Amino acid sequence: MKFNKIKYLDRKTGEILVEDVPGEGFLKFLYYNPFGQLPLNAIVRKKFLSEIYGKKMNSTKSIEKIKPFVENYKINMKESLKSIEEFKSFNDFFIRKLKDNARPIDSSEDSLVSPADGKILAFENLNILQNFFVKGDEFTLKEYLKDETLAEKYKDGTFLIIRLAPVDYHRFHFPASGTISSSKEIDGYYYSVSPYAIRRNFRIFCENKREYSILSTEKFGDILLSEIGATMVGTILQTYTPNTFVKKGEEKGYFLFGGSSCILLFEKNKIKIDSDILENSKNGIETKIFMGEKIGEAI
């Protein structure tokens, strides 16, 4: 398969942009070069590498990486609660909190909002999703969830993938108000979830470490919220209190360093995704969105 740059649509401007990907050359080697398969499977996908790198990003020495990262990727530090000088490590910067007004939450009762900053793909059923990626890379909800009953419940529903790049704000939030269950962990590997990797093997979602919980809502039914670990993402931290009522936009948790993804599953006929997101997804283009931004509405 040809190595193509990642293109996405900026929802605010309508422009199609090319993503600036940290470590792009390394990803190209791992996933598109036959010689990359050995280190990928022997080392990169394993937990210990992400743990080692995670410790490095927690060290005080890692502070020196913050300013160049901010400058290279044009990160808007005016949104951050802390200034660059206040962070204690790169991971402290990476999981930075934002000011209260940085991400307005759409207030309509019927609206579903994005749980995170990132690039979104939306599919109204799993068959469309299967056709989007490389044929032969079979993805099944049963394998992803490790639960046959849940897989049956969501099999004809809507499927959303929100991809967080390393340059994104890395806290994730609740897309609607409701009662949230505890989080179930499923152990797995730490492959990259960059489109460079996913285009080659969509089954990565079924192989990586992941968690999921159920948000029971009045407007949208039971929303399955899932977070996926990836290369250099050694930890997914849930900060919410299980079995409590939560409000739309409240924090659910955060990822430590690296790229990662949030997946949302809806039962059939519970959600109408915004038409521009669906159209872009059908054309194979991700849409850039921000936490709190409307992405759909109740049927």
C-alpha positions in Angstrom: 0.0 0.0 0.0 1.2 3.5 -0.9 2.2 5.8 2.0 -0.1 8.8 1.7 0.0 12.0 3.8 -2.8 12.4 6.3 -5.4 14.9 5.1 -8.3 16.2 7.2 -10.9 18.9 6.9 -10.9 21.9 9.2 -14.5 22.3 10.2 -14.2 25.9 11.0 -12.6 27.0 7.8 -13.7 24.3 5.4 -10.1 23.8 4.3 -8.5 20.5 3.6 -5.2 20.4 5.5 -2.2 18.0 5.7 -1.4 16.8 9.2 2.0 17.4 10.7 2.8 14.1 12.4 5.4 13.8 15.1 7.6 10.8 14.3 6.2 10.4 10.8 9.4 8.9 9.3 9.5 6.3 12.1 5.8 5.3 11.5 6.5 5.0 7.8 9.4 2.6 8.5 7.4 0.5 10.9 4.2 0.1 8.9 5.2 0.5 5.3 8.7 -1.0 5.2 9.1 -4.8 5.3 12.1 -4.4 7.6 10.0 -2.5 10.1 7.9 -5.5 10.9 10.5 -7.1 13.2 11.0 -4.1 15.6 7.3 -3.4 15.4 6.2 -6.8 16.6 9.2 -7.6 18.8 9.5 -4.3 20.6 7.3 -1.3 19.7 3.9 -2.9 20.3 5.0 -4.2 23.8 4.0 -2.6 27.0 7.5 -2.2 28.4 8.5 0.3 25.7 5.6 2.5 26.4 6.3 2.3 30.2 9.9 3.2 29.7 9.1 6.2 27.5 6.3 7.2 29.9 8.9 7.3 32.8 11.1 9.4 30.6 8.3 11.9 30.0 7.7 12.1 33.7 11.2 13.1 34.5 12.2 16.7 35.3 14.7 16.6 32.4 11.8 16.2 30.0 10.8 19.8 30.7 13.2 20.9 28.1 11.1 19.2 25.4 8.0 21.3 26.1 8.9 24.7 24.5 10.2 23.2 21.2 7.1 21.0 21.0 4.8 24.0 21.6 6.7 26.1 18.9 7.0 23.3 16.3 3.3 22.3 16.5 1.9 25.8 17.2 0.0 24.8 20.3 -2.2 27.6 21.7 -0.9 28.0 25.3 -3.4 30.9 25.9 -5.9 28.1 26.5 -3.8 26.4 29.2 -4.4 26.9 32.9 -0.6 26.7 33.4 2.2 28.5 31.6 5.1 26.6 30.1 7.3 27.5 33.1 4.9 26.0 35.6 4.9 22.4 34.2 7.0 19.8 36.2 7.5 17.4 33.3 6.5 16.8 29.7 3.7 14.5 30.8 2.5 17.3 33.1 2.3 19.5 30.1 0.7 16.8 27.9 -2.2 16.3 30.3 -2.6 20.0 30.8 -6.0 21.3 31.9 -7.6 24.1 29.9 -9.3 27.3 31.1 -13.1 27.1 31.6 -13.9 29.1 28.6 -11.5 27.4 26.2 -14.0 24.7 25.1 -17.6 25.9 25.1 -20.1 23.0 25.6 -23.1 23.0 23.2 -26.0 23.5 25.6 -28.9 22.1 23.5 -30.6 19.2 25.3 -30.8 17.2 22.1 -27.2 17.7 21.0 -24.3 15.2 21.3 -20.9 16.8 21.7 -17.4 15.6 21.0 -15.8 14.1 24.1 -12.3 15.2 22.9 -10.2 17.3 20.6 -9.2 15.3 17.5 -10.2 14.1 14.1 -13.5 12.2 13.7 -14.8 9.5 11.4 -18.5 8.5 11.7 -20.2 5.4 10.3 -23.9 4.7 10.5 -23.4 1.0 10.5 -20.5 -1.5 10.8 -20.7 -2.5 7.1 -19.8 1.0 5.9 -16.9 1.0 8.4 -15.6 -2.3 7.1 -15.6 -1.0 3.5 -13.6 2.1 4.5 -10.5 0.2 5.5 -8.4 -2.5 3.8 -10.4 -5.5 2.8 -9.5 -8.6 4.8 -8.8 -6.7 8.0 -12.0 -8.0 9.6 -13.3 -6.0 12.6 -16.0 -7.4 14.8 -17.6 -5.9 17.9 -17.6 -9.2 19.6 -13.8 -9.3 19.4 -13.4 -5.6 20.2 -15.7 -5.8 23.3 -15.0 -9.4 24.4 -18.7 -9.5 25.2 -21.2 -11.2 22.9 -24.3 -9.6 24.5 -22.9 -6.0 24.1 -21.8 -6.8 20.5 -25.3 -7.9 19.6 -26.8 -4.7 21.2 -24.7 -2.4 19.1 -24.2 -4.4 15.9 -26.5 -2.3 13.8 -25.7 1.0 15.5 -23.6 4.1 14.8 -19.8 3.9 15.2 -17.6 7.0 15.9 -13.8 7.1 16.0 -12.2 10.2 17.4 -8.4 10.2 16.9 -6.2 12.2 19.2 -2.8 13.1 17.8 0.1 13.8 20.2 -0.4 17.6 19.6 -4.0 17.5 20.8 -5.5 18.3 24.2 -5.5 14.8 25.8 -8.3 14.9 28.4 -11.6 13.3 27.4 -15.1 14.2 28.6 -18.7 13.0 28.5 -20.6 13.6 25.3 -24.0 13.8 27.0 -25.5 13.8 30.5 -26.4 10.5 32.1 -25.4 7.8 34.6 -21.9 6.3 34.0 -20.9 2.7 34.8 -17.5 1.5 36.0 -14.8 1.1 33.3 -13.9 -2.4 32.1 -10.3 -2.9 31.0 -9.2 -5.2 28.1 -5.5 -5.9 28.0 -3.7 -5.8 24.7 -0.8 -4.4 22.7 0.4 -0.8 22.0 0.3 -0.4 18.2 0.1 3.1 16.8 -3.5 4.3 16.1 -2.3 6.8 13.5 -4.1 6.5 10.1 -0.7 5.3 8.8 -1.1 2.2 10.9 -4.9 1.8 10.8 -4.9 1.9 7.0 -2.6 -1.1 7.0 -4.4 -3.1 9.7 -7.7 -1.9 11.1 -7.6 -4.9 13.5 -5.3 -2.9 15.6 -8.4 -1.6 17.4 -9.1 -5.2 18.4 -5.5 -5.9 19.5 -4.6 -2.8 21.5 -5.2 -2.1 25.2 -8.6 -0.5 25.7 -11.3 0.3 28.2 -15.0 0.9 27.9 -17.9 2.1 30.0 -21.7 2.6 29.5 -23.3 6.0 29.7 -27.0 5.6 30.2 -28.9 8.6 28.8 -32.4 9.8 28.4 -31.9 11.2 24.8 -29.4 8.8 23.3 -30.0 5.5 25.0 -26.9 3.6 26.3 -23.8 5.1 24.8 -20.7 2.9 24.9 -17.6 5.0 25.5 -14.3 3.4 24.8 -10.7 4.6 25.1 -7.8 3.0 23.3 -4.1 3.0 24.3 -1.4 3.1 21.6 2.4 3.3 21.1 3.9 5.4 23.9 0.5 5.6 25.7 1.2 3.4 28.7 -1.7 4.7 30.8 -5.4 5.5 30.4 -6.6 7.2 33.6 -10.3 7.5 34.5 -11.0 10.4 36.8 -14.8 10.1 37.1 -16.8 8.4 39.9 -18.5 5.2 38.6 -22.3 4.7 39.0 -23.0 8.5 39.3 -24.9 11.0 37.3 -22.5 13.1 35.1 -23.2 16.2 33.0 -22.3 16.8 29.4 -18.8 18.2 29.1 -17.6 17.0 32.5 -14.1 15.3 32.5 -14.0 11.5 32.2 -10.3 11.0 32.2 -7.1 11.5 30.3 -4.3 9.8 28.3 -0.6 10.0 29.1 1.9 10.8 26.4 1.2 9.7 22.8 -1.6 9.4 20.2 -4.7 7.6 21.1 -8.4 7.2 20.2 -11.9 7.4 21.7 -14.6 5.2 20.2 -18.4 5.8 20.7 -21.0 3.2 20.0 -24.8 3.9 19.7 -27.7 1.7 19.5 -29.7 1.7 16.2 -31.9 4.8 15.6 -30.7 6.7 18.7 -28.4 9.3 17.0 -28.3 11.5 13.9 -24.7 12.4 13.2 -24.1 15.9 11.6 -24.3 15.5 7.8 -20.9 17.2 7.1 -19.1 14.7 9.3 -20.9 11.7 7.6 -20.1 13.1 4.2 -16.5 13.7 4.9 -16.2 10.2 6.4 -17.7 8.6 3.3 -15.1 10.5 1.2 -12.3 9.1 3.4 -11.6 12.4 5.1 -11.4 13.0 8.9 -13.0 16.2 10.3 -11.2 18.2 12.9 -13.4 18.8 15.9 -13.0 20.2 19.5 -14.3 18.9 22.8 -17.8 20.3 23.5 -18.6 20.9 19.8 -21.9 19.5 18.5 -21.4 16.4 16.4 -24.9 15.0 16.3 -28.4 15.1 17.8 -31.0 12.8 19.2 -33.5 11.2 16.9 
